[in-house]
Amino acid sequence: MNYFKNVQNLNEAKNLFRKLSIQLHPDTSGYDSQADFVAMYKEFQTLTSKLKFSTGFEADKEFSAESFYDIIKKFEKLTDIQISFVGSFIWLEDIKPGAMYRQRKAIKEIQIEGYNNARWARQKKNWYFSPQDYKQKGKSRKSLEEIKERYGSHEYNTREIYNIN
């Protein structure tokens, strides 16, 4: 199957991979999707190996499909949370009120290579992971939506837990 047929660049490949990972992952798909997921992942690895050298950006040459997938997997145990890749930061937001609070211990335990440990942004009321080489210059008064608009954002949702009343 050709999952990445119309992809033109590395960013499109990463965005589509995030979406397909949720749709095809055996834990979230709702069917026995192991073979489909493995096929999609192999296609992603092959495509990104080709694309990372054609973007013109030095940072893209360091891209690794395995490392990227490892980052995505770090969040698979969380539920009812939206993960946003905003510039080089990773932000977590509630899908359902209180989801981050209930899972704060699990969020604090997430370790991502090349990133600082999870930090709580009081004003924005969200958790975030910043690159290890990031030096905070001052407290930003911008909302998370303003930051997303400025730097671009790609989101995906973790599994949702449904309550039956």
N, CA, C and O atoms as a DFTB+ gen file, in Angstrom:
660 C
 N C O
     1  1       0.858      -1.180       0.000
     2  2       0.000       0.000       0.000
     3  2       0.897       1.233       0.000
     4  3       1.986       1.210       0.574
     5  1       0.452       2.293      -0.632
     6  2       1.240       3.506      -0.755
     7  2       0.620       4.609       0.107
     8  3      -0.224       5.372      -0.362
     9  1       1.044       4.686       1.367
    10  2       0.469       5.642       2.321
    11  2       0.936       7.073       2.069
    12  3       0.211       8.022       2.367
    13  1       2.133       7.232       1.527
    14  2       2.744       8.551       1.387
    15  2       2.855       8.960      -0.080
    16  3       3.814       9.627      -0.471
    17  1       1.886       8.566      -0.883
    18  2       1.917       8.751      -2.328
    19  2       2.105      10.206      -2.756
    20  3       2.934      10.481      -3.624
    21  1       1.369      11.131      -2.178
    22  2       1.390      12.533      -2.622
    23  2       2.262      13.438      -1.769
    24  3       2.162      14.660      -1.873
    25  1       3.109      12.871      -0.936
    26  2       3.946      13.672      -0.048
    27  2       5.099      14.292      -0.835
    28  3       5.790      13.612      -1.595
    29  1       5.292      15.600      -0.637
    30  2       6.316      16.332      -1.380
    31  2       7.544      16.703      -0.549
    32  3       8.629      16.905      -1.095
    33  1       7.370      16.794       0.783
    34  2       8.513      17.214       1.593
    35  2       8.491      16.515       2.955
    36  3       7.546      15.802       3.294
    37  1       9.543      16.737       3.711
    38  2       9.723      16.068       4.998
    39  2       8.639      16.450       6.005
    40  3       8.170      15.594       6.755
    41  1       8.239      17.704       6.033
    42  2       7.194      18.126       6.977
    43  2       5.859      17.445       6.675
    44  3       5.152      17.028       7.592
    45  1       5.518      17.335       5.409
    46  2       4.283      16.635       5.042
    47  2       4.356      15.172       5.471
    48  3       3.376      14.617       5.969
    49  1       5.520      14.548       5.277
    50  2       5.704      13.145       5.668
    51  2       5.528      12.981       7.177
    52  3       4.864      12.046       7.625
    53  1       6.119      13.883       7.962
    54  2       6.004      13.790       9.421
    55  2       4.556      13.984       9.874
    56  3       4.077      13.263      10.748
    57  1       3.864      14.952       9.284
    58  2       2.475      15.208       9.666
    59  2       1.584      14.010       9.348
    60  3       0.764      13.596      10.167
    61  1       1.757      13.462       8.153
    62  2       0.966      12.306       7.774
    63  2       1.309      11.100       8.642
    64  3       0.428      10.316       8.997
    65  1       2.579      10.951       8.982
    66  2       2.985       9.843       9.848
    67  2       2.291       9.927      11.204
    68  3       1.819       8.915      11.722
    69  1       2.226      11.122      11.780
    70  2       1.549      11.292      13.079
    71  2       0.093      10.829      12.987
    72  3      -0.389      10.098      13.852
    73  1      -0.591      11.258      11.943
    74  2      -2.001      10.894      11.782
    75  2      -2.165       9.391      11.558
    76  3      -3.021       8.752      12.169
    77  1      -1.340       8.841      10.681
    78  2      -1.444       7.416      10.390
    79  2      -1.061       6.557      11.591
    80  3      -1.599       5.464      11.770
    81  1      -0.135       7.046      12.412
    82  2       0.263       6.293      13.606
    83  2      -0.918       6.081      14.533
    84  3      -1.086       4.995      15.089
    85  1      -1.725       7.091      14.702
    86  2      -2.904       6.967      15.557
    87  2      -3.938       6.057      14.892
    88  3      -4.539       5.217      15.562
    89  1      -4.149       6.213      13.594
    90  2      -5.154       5.422      12.891
    91  2      -4.782       3.949      12.794
    92  3      -5.652       3.084      12.898
    93  1      -3.494       3.652      12.596
    94  2      -3.078       2.283      12.313
    95  2      -2.430       1.555      13.482
    96  3      -2.213       0.346      13.402
    97  1      -2.116       2.256      14.562
    98  2      -1.458       1.593      15.686
    99  2      -2.387       0.516      16.243
   100  3      -3.574       0.775      16.444
   101  1      -1.874      -0.675      16.494
   102  2      -2.721      -1.771      16.981
   103  2      -3.498      -1.451      18.263
   104  3      -4.568      -2.016      18.488
   105  1      -2.980      -0.565      19.093
   106  2      -3.673      -0.224      20.341
   107  2      -4.833       0.743      20.134
   108  3      -5.719       0.834      20.983
   109  1      -4.838       1.471      19.008
   110  2      -5.860       2.501      18.832
   111  2      -6.735       2.304      17.602
   112  3      -7.727       3.016      17.443
   113  1      -6.402       1.366      16.733
   114  2      -7.108       1.246      15.453
   115  2      -8.466       0.574      15.555
   116  3      -9.357       0.861      14.755
   117  1      -8.640      -0.314      16.521
   118  2      -9.908      -1.023      16.642
   119  2      -9.958      -2.308      15.836
   120  3     -10.985      -2.986      15.816
   121  1      -8.851      -2.655      15.165
   122  2      -8.773      -3.922      14.440
   123  2      -7.332      -4.412      14.474
   124  3      -6.456      -3.694      14.957
   125  1      -7.068      -5.596      13.981
   126  2      -5.717      -6.156      13.984
   127  2      -4.910      -5.482      12.874
   128  3      -4.853      -5.976      11.748
   129  1      -4.294      -4.359      13.201
   130  2      -3.641      -3.517      12.210
   131  2      -2.118      -3.611      12.241
   132  3      -1.438      -2.764      11.662
   133  1      -1.583      -4.611      12.897
   134  2      -0.126      -4.732      13.036
   135  2       0.578      -4.704      11.670
   136  3       1.542      -3.960      11.489
   137  1       0.106      -5.504      10.715
   138  2       0.747      -5.575       9.399
   139  2       0.657      -4.232       8.671
   140  3       1.626      -3.797       8.047
   141  1      -0.505      -3.575       8.751
   142  2      -0.672      -2.267       8.111
   143  2       0.261      -1.233       8.734
   144  3       0.871      -0.430       8.028
   145  1       0.366      -1.259      10.054
   146  2       1.222      -0.304      10.747
   147  2       2.689      -0.510      10.361
   148  3       3.393       0.459      10.076
   149  1       3.146      -1.738      10.349
   150  2       4.543      -2.040       9.999
   151  2       4.836      -1.607       8.558
   152  3       5.886      -1.027       8.283
   153  1       3.905      -1.890       7.642
   154  2       4.087      -1.485       6.247
   155  2       4.175       0.037       6.130
   156  3       5.031       0.557       5.414
   157  1       3.293       0.750       6.831
   158  2       3.310       2.215       6.810
   159  2       4.619       2.745       7.388
   160  3       5.205       3.676       6.834
   161  1       5.078       2.173       8.476
   162  2       6.311       2.632       9.121
   163  2       7.517       2.412       8.209
   164  3       8.376       3.289       8.109
   165  1       7.597       1.271       7.548
   166  2       8.714       0.999       6.625
   167  2       8.700       1.979       5.454
   168  3       9.747       2.456       5.015
   169  1       7.504       2.271       4.958
   170  2       7.384       3.249       3.872
   171  2       7.845       4.635       4.346
   172  3       8.521       5.358       3.614
   173  1       7.476       4.988       5.565
   174  2       7.889       6.273       6.147
   175  2       9.409       6.340       6.257
   176  3      10.006       7.356       5.904
   177  1      10.040       5.275       6.740
   178  2      11.501       5.248       6.869
   179  2      12.177       5.441       5.512
   180  3      13.114       6.230       5.387
   181  1      11.706       4.728       4.512
   182  2      12.300       4.812       3.175
   183  2      12.135       6.210       2.590
   184  3      13.087       6.786       2.063
   185  1      10.933       6.748       2.684
   186  2      10.657       8.068       2.123
   187  2      11.471       9.155       2.816
   188  3      12.060      10.008       2.152
   189  1      11.506       9.131       4.132
   190  2      12.221      10.194       4.844
   191  2      13.725      10.113       4.608
   192  3      14.408      11.137       4.631
   193  1      14.245       8.925       4.383
   194  2      15.670       8.794       4.053
   195  2      15.985       9.531       2.761
   196  3      17.052      10.129       2.626
   197  1      15.060       9.490       1.815
   198  2      15.254      10.190       0.537
   199  2      15.027      11.691       0.684
   200  3      15.809      12.500       0.185
   201  1      13.949      12.052       1.375
   202  2      13.557      13.460       1.465
   203  2      14.495      14.315       2.294
   204  3      14.672      15.494       1.987
   205  1      15.102      13.762       3.333
   206  2      15.871      14.600       4.265
   207  2      17.082      15.252       3.614
   208  3      17.590      16.248       4.128
   209  1      17.550      14.717       2.508
   210  2      18.701      15.321       1.843
   211  2      18.301      16.292       0.742
   212  3      19.156      16.971       0.174
   213  1      17.008      16.365       0.435
   214  2      16.565      17.235      -0.651
   215  2      15.865      18.501      -0.161
   216  3      15.376      19.281      -0.978
   217  1      15.806      18.723       1.151
   218  2      15.058      19.875       1.668
   219  2      15.845      21.173       1.619
   220  3      15.251      22.249       1.544
   221  1      17.165      21.093       1.662
   222  2      17.980      22.303       1.701
   223  2      18.245      22.806       3.099
   224  3      18.983      23.777       3.268
   225  1      17.664      22.173       4.116
   226  2      17.873      22.571       5.494
   227  2      18.856      21.620       6.163
   228  3      18.679      20.402       6.114
   229  1      19.876      22.164       6.777
   230  2      20.876      21.334       7.453
   231  2      20.264      20.498       8.571
   232  3      20.648      19.344       8.766
   233  1      19.309      21.076       9.310
   234  2      18.702      20.356      10.433
   235  2      17.976      19.105       9.965
   236  3      17.926      18.112      10.692
   237  1      17.410      19.136       8.760
   238  2      16.681      17.979       8.242
   239  2      17.602      16.797       7.964
   240  3      17.151      15.652       7.979
   241  1      18.862      17.048       7.714
   242  2      19.806      15.969       7.421
   243  2      20.034      15.080       8.633
   244  3      20.483      13.941       8.502
   245  1      19.724      15.605       9.811
   246  2      19.861      14.835      11.053
   247  2      18.602      14.051      11.384
   248  3      18.582      13.299      12.358
   249  1      17.544      14.218      10.583
   250  2      16.267      13.577      10.875
   251  2      16.397      12.065      10.823
   252  3      17.035      11.506       9.931
   253  1      15.772      11.413      11.807
   254  2      15.756       9.955      11.858
   255  2      14.322       9.495      12.097
   256  3      13.686       9.908      13.067
   257  1      13.821       8.645      11.217
   258  2      12.459       8.124      11.367
   259  2      12.324       7.366      12.678
   260  3      11.292       7.459      13.342
   261  1      13.358       6.613      13.062
   262  2      13.309       5.841      14.305
   263  2      13.206       6.756      15.518
   264  3      12.413       6.499      16.423
   265  1      14.001       7.821      15.544
   266  2      13.961       8.760      16.664
   267  2      12.611       9.472      16.740
   268  3      12.060       9.669      17.823
   269  1      12.096       9.848      15.589
   270  2      10.810      10.526      15.538
   271  2       9.712       9.609      16.067
   272  3       8.867      10.034      16.855
   273  1       9.729       8.356      15.633
   274  2       8.738       7.388      16.111
   275  2       8.886       7.167      17.615
   276  3       7.888       7.026      18.323
   277  1      10.123       7.136      18.103
   278  2      10.351       6.970      19.544
   279  2       9.713       8.110      20.336
   280  3       9.176       7.885      21.421
   281  1       9.769       9.322      19.807
   282  2       9.128      10.462      20.478
   283  2       7.616      10.257      20.512
   284  3       6.992      10.439      21.558
   285  1       7.031       9.885      19.399
   286  2       5.583       9.667      19.333
   287  2       5.164       8.591      20.340
   288  3       4.149       8.734      21.021
   289  1       5.954       7.510      20.431
   290  2       5.620       6.411      21.337
   291  2       5.637       6.828      22.808
   292  3       4.946       6.215      23.620
   293  1       6.397       7.840      23.165
   294  2       6.480       8.291      24.560
   295  2       5.120       8.729      25.100
   296  3       4.890       8.696      26.309
   297  1       4.224       9.137      24.210
   298  2       2.935       9.682      24.622
   299  2       1.791       8.685      24.497
   300  3       0.648       9.035      24.789
   301  1       2.064       7.451      24.071
   302  2       0.978       6.523      23.779
   303  2       0.192       6.065      24.999
   304  3      -0.936       5.596      24.853
   305  1       0.754       6.187      26.195
   306  2       0.012       5.770      27.392
   307  2      -0.896       6.867      27.929
   308  3      -1.743       6.609      28.785
   309  1      -0.726       8.077      27.437
   310  2      -1.566       9.187      27.872
   311  2      -2.918       9.105      27.169
   312  3      -3.018       8.598      26.052
   313  1      -3.941       9.603      27.826
   314  2      -5.284       9.623      27.237
   315  2      -5.890      11.011      27.374
   316  3      -5.566      11.760      28.295
   317  1      -6.765      11.334      26.454
   318  2      -7.538      12.584      26.478
   319  2      -6.656      13.833      26.459
   320  3      -7.006      14.859      27.043
   321  1      -5.512      13.735      25.782
   322  2      -4.574      14.858      25.705
   323  2      -4.219      15.095      24.242
   324  3      -4.035      14.149      23.476
   325  1      -4.124      16.373      23.864
   326  2      -3.668      16.734      22.526
   327  2      -2.181      17.059      22.602
   328  3      -1.753      17.823      23.467
   329  1      -1.402      16.484      21.705
   330  2       0.025      16.760      21.630
   331  2       0.236      17.678      20.438
   332  3      -0.195      17.373      19.326
   333  1       0.906      18.813      20.674
   334  2       1.155      19.789      19.614
   335  2       2.654      19.963      19.438
   336  3       3.374      20.239      20.397
   337  1       3.109      19.803      18.223
   338  2       4.499      20.078      17.875
   339  2       4.521      21.507      17.357
   340  3       4.055      21.785      16.252
   341  1       5.070      22.418      18.169
   342  2       5.067      23.844      17.852
   343  2       6.516      24.295      17.744
   344  3       7.216      24.401      18.751
   345  1       6.961      24.559      16.527
   346  2       8.371      24.855      16.330
   347  2       9.181      23.664      16.812
   348  3       8.954      22.541      16.362
   349  1      10.119      23.890      17.719
   350  2      10.916      22.788      18.265
   351  2      10.405      22.342      19.636
   352  3      11.032      21.503      20.283
   353  1       9.277      22.891      20.084
   354  2       8.679      22.532      21.372
   355  2       7.583      21.492      21.180
   356  3       7.024      21.349      20.093
   357  1       7.287      20.772      22.254
   358  2       6.156      19.850      22.282
   359  2       5.261      20.305      23.429
   360  3       5.703      20.367      24.576
   361  1       4.004      20.622      23.122
   362  2       3.039      21.096      24.116
   363  2       1.954      20.058      24.314
   364  3       1.566      19.370      23.369
   365  1       1.466      19.942      25.531
   366  2       0.357      19.053      25.855
   367  2      -0.828      19.896      26.305
   368  3      -0.670      20.842      27.077
   369  1      -2.015      19.549      25.817
   370  2      -3.237      20.266      26.166
   371  2      -4.331      19.259      26.490
   372  3      -4.349      18.153      25.950
   373  1      -5.237      19.647      27.370
   374  2      -6.385      18.801      27.702
   375  2      -7.348      18.705      26.532
   376  3      -7.678      19.712      25.906
   377  1      -7.800      17.492      26.240
   378  2      -8.952      17.310      25.368
   379  2     -10.186      17.339      26.270
   380  3     -11.194      17.977      25.964
   381  1     -10.071      16.628      27.387
   382  2     -11.124      16.644      28.399
   383  2     -10.556      17.342      29.627
   384  3      -9.414      17.079      30.003
   385  1     -11.320      18.220      30.258
   386  2     -10.830      18.951      31.428
   387  2     -10.262      18.008      32.502
   388  3     -10.875      17.002      32.858
   389  1      -9.099      18.358      32.994
   390  2      -8.477      17.599      34.074
   391  2      -7.632      16.424      33.628
   392  3      -7.038      15.757      34.474
   393  1      -7.551      16.140      32.332
   394  2      -6.790      14.976      31.854
   395  2      -5.300      15.108      32.173
   396  3      -4.672      14.139      32.599
   397  1      -4.731      16.294      31.973
   398  2      -3.309      16.481      32.275
   399  2      -3.059      16.378      33.778
   400  3      -2.056      15.806      34.207
   401  1      -3.960      16.924      34.565
   402  2      -3.795      16.873      36.018
   403  2      -3.799      15.429      36.506
   404  3      -2.960      15.048      37.322
   405  1      -4.735      14.625      36.015
   406  2      -4.814      13.219      36.422
   407  2      -3.579      12.428      36.010
   408  3      -3.231      11.440      36.657
   409  1      -2.921      12.850      34.946
   410  2      -1.787      12.100      34.414
   411  2      -0.457      12.822      34.624
   412  3       0.531      12.498      33.963
   413  1      -0.420      13.790      35.530
   414  2       0.779      14.603      35.713
   415  2       2.008      13.777      36.071
   416  3       3.113      14.099      35.635
   417  1       1.836      12.723      36.854
   418  2       2.974      11.867      37.218
   419  2       3.543      11.186      35.968
   420  3       4.759      11.149      35.782
   421  1       2.676      10.654      35.123
   422  2       3.122      10.005      33.885
   423  2       3.797      11.018      32.953
   424  3       4.785      10.689      32.297
   425  1       3.277      12.233      32.891
   426  2       3.871      13.280      32.053
   427  2       5.269      13.613      32.561
   428  3       6.197      13.738      31.762
   429  1       5.437      13.759      33.868
   430  2       6.739      14.086      34.447
   431  2       7.774      12.984      34.207
   432  3       8.974      13.254      34.150
   433  1       7.306      11.750      34.067
   434  2       8.222      10.622      33.866
   435  2       8.683      10.465      32.421
   436  3       9.612       9.703      32.152
   437  1       8.055      11.167      31.497
   438  2       8.435      11.052      30.083
   439  2       9.810      11.676      29.875
   440  3      10.038      12.835      30.223
   441  1      10.711      10.904      29.311
   442  2      12.063      11.356      28.987
   443  2      12.236      11.296      27.474
   444  3      12.052      10.241      26.868
   445  1      12.588      12.417      26.867
   446  2      12.786      12.473      25.420
   447  2      14.212      12.932      25.161
   448  3      14.637      13.986      25.635
   449  1      14.944      12.125      24.402
   450  2      16.329      12.456      24.095
   451  2      16.398      13.793      23.356
   452  3      15.688      14.010      22.374
   453  1      17.261      14.679      23.842
   454  2      17.423      15.991      23.228
   455  2      16.472      17.047      23.762
   456  3      16.515      18.199      23.332
   457  1      15.601      16.655      24.712
   458  2      14.635      17.591      25.287
   459  2      14.787      17.653      26.798
   460  3      15.201      16.685      27.436
   461  1      14.445      18.806      27.357
   462  2      14.373      18.940      28.811
   463  2      13.181      18.148      29.324
   464  3      12.284      17.792      28.560
   465  1      13.178      17.878      30.618
   466  2      12.019      17.225      31.238
   467  2      10.793      18.126      31.093
   468  3      10.911      19.325      30.843
   469  1       9.633      17.533      31.253
   470  2       8.382      18.285      31.133
   471  2       8.358      19.425      32.141
   472  3       8.769      19.275      33.292
   473  1       7.869      20.555      31.683
   474  2       7.726      21.727      32.549
   475  2       6.295      22.219      32.461
   476  3       5.634      22.076      31.432
   477  1       5.827      22.798      33.553
   478  2       4.474      23.348      33.615
   479  2       4.538      24.845      33.331
   480  3       5.274      25.574      33.996
   481  1       3.773      25.304      32.350
   482  2       3.672      26.728      32.038
   483  2       2.451      27.261      32.777
   484  3       1.317      27.003      32.375
   485  1       2.681      28.003      33.853
   486  2       1.579      28.460      34.713
   487  2       0.560      29.310      33.987
   488  3      -0.645      29.089      34.106
   489  1       1.051      30.297      33.225
   490  2       0.118      31.206      32.548
   491  2      -0.705      30.489      31.489
   492  3      -1.894      30.764      31.327
   493  1      -0.078      29.581      30.776
   494  2      -0.766      28.877      29.689
   495  2      -1.523      27.651      30.192
   496  3      -2.392      27.119      29.501
   497  1      -1.182      27.209      31.402
   498  2      -1.803      26.038      32.030
   499  2      -1.659      24.790      31.153
   500  3      -2.613      24.049      30.913
   501  1      -0.421      24.596      30.686
   502  2      -0.099      23.450      29.846
   503  2       1.314      22.959      30.163
   504  3       2.163      23.721      30.624
   505  1       1.545      21.675      29.908
   506  2       2.886      21.093      30.006
   507  2       3.595      21.288      28.677
   508  3       2.958      21.334      27.625
   509  1       4.936      21.404      28.730
   510  2       5.706      21.484      27.494
   511  2       7.078      20.847      27.677
   512  3       7.594      20.729      28.788
   513  1       7.646      20.442      26.551
   514  2       9.007      19.931      26.489
   515  2       9.774      20.873      25.578
   516  3       9.343      21.144      24.457
   517  1      10.915      21.377      26.056
   518  2      11.733      22.287      25.258
   519  2      13.047      21.595      24.895
   520  3      13.492      20.694      25.606
   521  1      13.665      22.011      23.795
   522  2      14.958      21.427      23.429
   523  2      15.993      21.693      24.520
   524  3      15.934      22.718      25.200
   525  1      16.932      20.780      24.685
   526  2      17.935      20.918      25.749
   527  2      18.776      22.174      25.599
   528  3      19.209      22.741      26.602
   529  1      19.017      22.619      24.385
   530  2      19.848      23.805      24.189
   531  2      19.055      25.111      24.277
   532  3      19.612      26.185      24.049
   533  1      17.769      25.031      24.603
   534  2      16.920      26.211      24.697
   535  2      17.239      26.994      25.966
   536  3      17.297      26.435      27.061
   537  1      17.442      28.288      25.800
   538  2      17.673      29.187      26.931
   539  2      16.514      30.170      26.996
   540  3      16.292      30.954      26.072
   541  1      15.785      30.117      28.092
   542  2      14.634      31.010      28.257
   543  2      15.131      32.427      28.479
   544  3      15.952      32.677      29.362
   545  1      14.626      33.360      27.666
   546  2      15.057      34.753      27.754
   547  2      14.169      35.561      28.676
   548  3      14.588      36.591      29.204
   549  1      12.964      35.106      28.868
   550  2      11.998      35.813      29.704
   551  2      10.664      35.118      29.584
   552  3      10.482      34.247      28.733
   553  1       9.747      35.495      30.418
   554  2       8.427      34.860      30.369
   555  2       7.609      35.474      29.248
   556  3       7.448      36.691      29.166
   557  1       7.101      34.616      28.395
   558  2       6.288      35.070      27.279
   559  2       4.863      35.321      27.745
   560  3       4.280      34.508      28.462
   561  1       4.328      36.412      27.346
   562  2       2.946      36.738      27.679
   563  2       1.998      36.271      26.584
   564  3       0.786      36.469      26.680
   565  1       2.545      35.654      25.547
   566  2       1.713      35.183      24.445
   567  2       0.953      33.937      24.856
   568  3       1.440      33.113      25.630
   569  1      -0.251      33.818      24.321
   570  2      -1.036      32.612      24.555
   571  2      -0.456      31.485      23.710
   572  3       0.322      31.728      22.787
   573  1      -0.833      30.265      24.028
   574  2      -0.369      29.131      23.248
   575  2      -0.857      29.240      21.808
   576  3      -0.139      28.862      20.882
   577  1      -2.062      29.749      21.612
   578  2      -2.595      29.924      20.252
   579  2      -1.755      30.919      19.452
   580  3      -1.521      30.713      18.261
   581  1      -1.298      31.996      20.098
   582  2      -0.444      32.970      19.411
   583  2       0.905      32.348      19.052
   584  3       1.450      32.613      17.980
   585  1       1.432      31.533      19.937
   586  2       2.704      30.852      19.670
   587  2       2.536      29.880      18.504
   588  3       3.390      29.808      17.621
   589  1       1.433      29.133      18.507
   590  2       1.171      28.194      17.408
   591  2       1.073      28.927      16.075
   592  3       1.595      28.463      15.061
   593  1       0.406      30.063      16.084
   594  2       0.238      30.839      14.859
   595  2       1.584      31.343      14.342
   596  3       1.828      31.352      13.135
   597  1       2.443      31.754      15.246
   598  2       3.741      32.306      14.846
   599  2       4.701      31.242      14.327
   600  3       5.364      31.454      13.312
   601  1       4.785      30.104      15.007
   602  2       5.787      29.089      14.673
   603  2       5.236      27.902      13.894
   604  3       6.003      27.051      13.443
   605  1       3.948      27.837      13.732
   606  2       3.341      26.684      13.066
   607  2       3.112      25.572      14.071
   608  3       3.834      25.464      15.062
   609  1       2.127      24.762      13.821
   610  2       1.765      23.725      14.783
   611  2       1.188      22.522      14.070
   612  3       0.475      22.643      13.074
   613  1       1.516      21.355      14.606
   614  2       0.960      20.103      14.112
   615  2       0.483      19.331      15.326
   616  3       1.252      19.063      16.249
   617  1      -0.800      18.975      15.317
   618  2      -1.395      18.336      16.476
   619  2      -1.847      16.916      16.180
   620  3      -2.171      16.557      15.047
   621  1      -1.856      16.139      17.224
   622  2      -2.570      14.873      17.184
   623  2      -3.058      14.565      18.578
   624  3      -2.489      15.020      19.570
   625  1      -4.118      13.787      18.638
   626  2      -4.756      13.478      19.916
   627  2      -4.388      12.075      20.376
   628  3      -4.236      11.157      19.570
   629  1      -4.250      11.932      21.678
   630  2      -4.063      10.605      22.253
   631  2      -5.424       9.915      22.274
   632  3      -6.438      10.497      21.889
   633  1      -5.426       8.682      22.725
   634  2      -6.691       7.948      22.822
   635  2      -7.634       8.680      23.764
   636  3      -7.211       9.315      24.730
   637  1      -8.918       8.575      23.461
   638  2      -9.921       9.155      24.344
   639  2     -10.596       8.045      25.122
   640  3     -10.830       6.956      24.598
   641  1     -10.903       8.325      26.356
   642  2     -11.621       7.374      27.190
   643  2     -13.051       7.861      27.278
   644  3     -13.319       9.006      27.642
   645  1     -13.955       6.974      26.939
   646  2     -15.369       7.339      26.947
   647  2     -16.030       6.833      28.217
   648  3     -15.825       5.695      28.638
   649  1     -16.817       7.697      28.808
   650  2     -17.584       7.308      30.007
   651  2     -18.980       6.914      29.597
   652  3     -19.642       7.629      28.845
   653  1     -19.425       5.782      30.089
   654  2     -20.784       5.332      29.825
   655  2     -21.617       5.654      31.058
   656  3     -21.362       5.150      32.152
   657  1     -22.601       6.490      30.858
   658  2     -23.444       6.900      31.986
   659  2     -24.636       6.011      32.128
   660  3     -25.453       6.212      33.026
